[in-house]
Amino acid sequence: MQEIKLLYLYPDMMELYGDFGNIQVLKYRCNQRNIKLTVDEYILGDNPPDFKNYDIVFAGGGADNEQTILSEDLIKYKKDIKEAVESGTFFLLICGAYQLFGKYYKGVEGNIIPGLEVFDYYTEAQPDRNKRCIGNIVTKVTIDGMETEVIGFENHGGQTLGVDTPFGKVIVGNGNKFEDKEEGFFRKNVIATYLHGPLLSKNPKIADYIIKYCLERKINKYDKNSGKIELEKLDDTFEEKCRKQLLDKFIKK
């Protein structure tokens, strides 16, 4: 049986808006294909994780207070995390975790929460706490040669700037900042996004991209000529009906 290993960072502190559902979706879609998804958790006080030993690292959203606490802990692993990103480990980062992987987060009071500086973007909060990017969001994403609408829910006061490779083009909603045309950050092995919901339950093609990427990486590690693989197709009739209803609702035809 094929196996994918996932490290879940701070499940007790970074889990806004059902972000744990992303792991549940990955596990379901793996199980349907007889792929084992092993999930390890890391919380404050645990032994240092070996990031490069995992196929996926996942972290969800959290408020400013949680980000301040976790920034101090994560920075201890800055070098290890950078090496894991560069070696090809897949990182799925939602909202607060997305922000922490940039240069810094500037809070409402002007306080600076240091980021990991893995990527060059940075985030600054709006002075008015009541002014937020909030609501349903749809973006157009091209990933692995596939174009698809990605549906989610955003709720963030932080405005993320300096993104050179966005995850998607905004159709409905705000994105990285108010009335932006771009949402999230993307690399072949990194999806960083403000989309809660959870993201993968509304977008099974993105879940399958992550699974496919991880399996191909494991195979190519031992056989450089193995190339791409084809995932067994699942019956997503129900999922696609739900997606159509949401898209018809959110996008004014």
C-alpha distance (Angstrom), angle and dihedral (degrees) to the residues before:
residue distance angle dihedral
M1 . . .
Q2 3.79 . .
E3 3.79 115.9 .
I4 3.80 134.4 -155.1
K5 3.81 118.4 -166.2
L6 3.81 119.0 -148.8
L7 3.80 129.0 -169.9
Y8 3.82 114.4 -153.3
L9 3.81 110.8 -156.9
Y10 3.82 119.7 -146.7
P11 3.82 99.4 -17.8
D12 3.81 89.8 174.9
M13 3.82 95.0 55.6
M14 3.81 108.5 24.4
E15 3.81 106.9 53.6
L16 3.81 110.7 106.0
Y17 3.80 121.8 159.3
G18 3.80 96.0 4.9
D19 3.80 97.7 -57.7
F20 3.83 89.1 157.4
G21 3.80 85.2 71.3
N22 3.80 87.7 77.3
I23 3.80 89.5 67.4
Q24 3.79 91.3 45.8
V25 3.81 90.4 53.8
L26 3.80 92.6 48.6
K27 3.79 90.4 48.8
Y28 3.82 92.6 49.2
R29 3.79 94.3 48.3
C30 3.79 91.1 46.1
N31 3.81 93.1 48.7
Q32 3.80 90.8 51.5
R33 3.79 87.5 59.7
N34 3.81 96.3 42.8
I35 3.81 91.3 -107.4
K36 3.80 117.4 139.9
L37 3.81 116.1 -132.8
T38 3.80 110.8 -161.7
V39 3.81 114.4 -163.9
D40 3.81 123.1 -160.5
E41 3.80 121.7 -177.4
Y42 3.78 129.1 -144.4
I43 3.82 121.1 -161.2
L44 3.79 132.6 169.2
G45 3.79 110.6 -67.2
D46 3.80 96.6 25.1
N47 3.79 121.8 125.0
P48 3.82 112.6 -84.0
P49 3.81 110.5 -82.7
D50 3.80 122.6 -127.3
F51 3.78 97.8 -126.4
K52 3.80 94.3 -172.5
N53 3.80 89.7 57.7
Y54 3.82 90.4 69.4
D55 3.78 132.8 77.7
I56 3.82 93.3 -152.0
V57 3.79 133.1 24.5
F58 3.81 114.1 -164.9
A59 3.80 130.1 -170.9
G60 3.80 128.2 170.4
G61 3.79 137.4 -156.6
G62 3.78 130.1 -63.1
A63 3.80 140.4 169.7
D64 3.82 125.5 -100.1
N65 3.80 93.1 -91.7
E66 3.80 93.0 55.0
Q67 3.80 91.3 45.1
T68 3.81 91.0 53.9
I69 3.80 91.6 53.2
L70 3.78 95.8 42.7
S71 3.78 94.8 45.1
E72 3.81 89.2 64.9
D73 3.80 90.3 52.6
L74 3.81 98.0 41.6
I75 3.80 94.2 50.1
K76 3.80 88.2 65.6
Y77 3.80 86.3 67.2
K78 3.81 98.0 41.7
K79 3.81 94.6 117.7
D80 3.82 93.4 44.9
I81 3.80 92.6 48.1
K82 3.79 93.0 49.1
E83 3.80 90.0 50.4
A84 3.81 90.8 49.6
V85 3.82 91.2 51.2
E86 3.79 91.9 48.6
S87 3.82 92.3 46.1
G88 3.82 90.5 56.2
T89 3.80 105.8 -100.9
F90 3.81 107.4 154.3
F91 3.82 115.9 -116.3
L92 3.82 121.3 -162.1
L93 3.81 107.9 -171.9
I94 3.80 124.3 -178.6
C95 3.82 126.3 -161.1
G96 3.83 107.4 -58.6
A97 3.80 91.7 27.8
Y98 3.81 88.8 50.1
Q99 3.80 89.1 55.8
L100 3.82 94.8 46.7
F101 3.81 92.3 58.9
G102 3.81 91.1 61.2
K103 3.79 130.1 75.6
Y104 3.80 97.4 -82.2
Y105 3.79 147.6 -36.5
K106 3.81 116.9 -124.7
G107 3.80 110.6 -154.2
V108 3.81 130.4 -144.7
E109 3.80 91.6 -94.0
G110 3.80 92.3 49.7
N111 3.80 93.4 -101.5
I112 3.78 115.4 147.3
I113 3.80 120.3 -133.6
P114 3.82 105.7 -163.7
G115 3.77 115.4 -127.2
L116 3.77 129.3 -148.7
E117 3.82 91.1 -105.7
V118 3.77 90.2 -138.6
F119 3.81 87.4 134.8
D120 3.81 131.8 26.4
Y121 3.80 100.4 -120.1
Y122 3.83 122.2 101.6
T123 3.79 137.0 -165.7
E124 3.80 132.4 -135.5
A125 3.80 124.1 -172.7
Q126 3.79 122.9 -131.2
P127 3.84 113.4 -105.7
D128 3.81 88.6 -130.5
R129 3.81 106.8 71.9
N130 3.80 90.5 -159.4
K131 3.79 93.6 58.3
R132 3.77 107.2 87.6
C133 3.78 141.3 151.6
I134 3.77 97.5 -114.4
G135 3.78 135.9 158.5
N136 3.77 142.9 50.8
I137 3.79 116.4 -30.2
V138 3.80 135.3 -166.2
T139 3.79 123.4 -168.3
K140 3.79 133.5 -177.7
V141 3.80 109.6 -125.7
T142 3.79 131.2 -173.5
I143 3.77 111.3 -160.6
D144 3.81 130.0 162.3
G145 3.81 89.3 -7.5
M146 3.81 91.0 -53.9
E147 3.80 125.2 116.4
T148 3.79 118.0 -152.8
E149 3.80 142.1 154.1
V150 3.78 111.5 -109.4
I151 3.81 116.4 -152.6
G152 3.78 126.7 -158.6
F153 3.79 148.8 130.9
E154 3.81 123.3 -101.8
N155 3.80 129.1 -160.6
H156 3.79 114.2 164.9
G157 3.78 137.9 130.4
G158 3.79 92.7 -166.4
Q159 3.79 117.3 97.3
T160 3.80 112.6 -147.5
L161 3.80 116.0 -148.0
G162 3.80 136.6 -179.8
V163 3.82 97.3 41.2
D164 3.81 109.3 157.0
T165 3.82 99.3 178.1
P166 3.84 109.9 36.5
F167 3.78 122.7 -164.2
G168 3.81 94.9 -131.7
K169 3.80 149.1 -9.5
V170 3.82 113.4 -105.2
I171 3.81 116.8 -115.9
V172 3.82 97.2 165.5
G173 3.79 126.0 10.5
N174 3.80 135.0 21.5
G175 3.79 112.1 -73.6
N176 3.79 124.2 -169.9
K177 3.80 91.5 -4.9
F178 3.79 139.3 -1.7
E179 3.81 111.8 -48.0
D180 3.79 91.5 -9.9
K181 3.79 123.5 163.7
E182 3.79 92.8 -143.7
E183 3.80 134.2 61.5
G184 3.78 132.0 -164.5
F185 3.78 131.7 -21.7
F186 3.79 126.8 -82.7
R187 3.76 140.1 -165.8
K188 3.78 127.1 158.5
N189 3.81 89.2 -93.2
V190 3.83 100.4 25.7
I191 3.79 131.1 71.5
A192 3.80 111.8 177.0
T193 3.79 114.5 174.3
Y194 3.80 146.4 153.3
L195 3.81 90.9 -132.7
H196 3.78 114.4 121.5
G197 3.75 123.6 170.9
P198 3.04 85.6 100.7
L199 3.80 97.9 -68.4
L200 3.81 99.7 -139.0
S201 3.81 97.9 46.8
K202 3.81 90.1 63.8
N203 3.79 94.4 38.2
P204 3.83 112.7 44.2
K205 3.81 92.2 168.3
I206 3.78 89.5 64.7
A207 3.80 90.4 50.1
D208 3.79 89.9 51.7
Y209 3.80 91.4 48.5
I210 3.81 89.3 57.4
I211 3.81 93.2 47.0
K212 3.80 92.2 46.9
Y213 3.79 92.2 47.6
C214 3.81 92.2 52.0
L215 3.80 94.1 48.3
E216 3.81 93.2 47.4
R217 3.79 91.0 48.9
K218 3.80 91.9 52.2
I219 3.80 92.3 48.3
N220 3.80 95.0 44.9
K221 3.77 90.3 50.6
Y222 3.81 88.0 70.2
D223 3.79 100.0 27.5
K224 3.80 116.4 33.4
N225 3.81 90.7 -169.9
S226 3.79 97.6 52.4
G227 3.82 93.0 97.5
K228 3.80 123.0 -177.5
I229 3.79 128.9 -10.8
E230 3.80 131.8 -148.2
L231 3.79 118.0 -129.2
E232 3.78 118.2 -137.1
K233 3.80 106.4 -100.1
L234 3.79 116.6 -115.1
D235 3.78 127.8 -151.4
D236 3.81 101.6 -101.8
T237 3.81 95.9 166.9
F238 3.81 92.9 121.5
E239 3.80 93.3 44.1
E240 3.79 92.4 49.8
K241 3.82 92.2 49.3
C242 3.79 89.2 53.1
R243 3.80 90.7 47.7
K244 3.81 91.8 50.5
Q245 3.80 91.2 52.5
L246 3.79 91.4 50.8
L247 3.81 94.2 45.2
D248 3.81 91.5 48.3
K249 3.81 88.8 50.5
F250 3.79 98.4 45.0
I251 3.80 100.1 38.6
K252 3.76 112.4 61.9
K253 3.79 105.4 -136.9
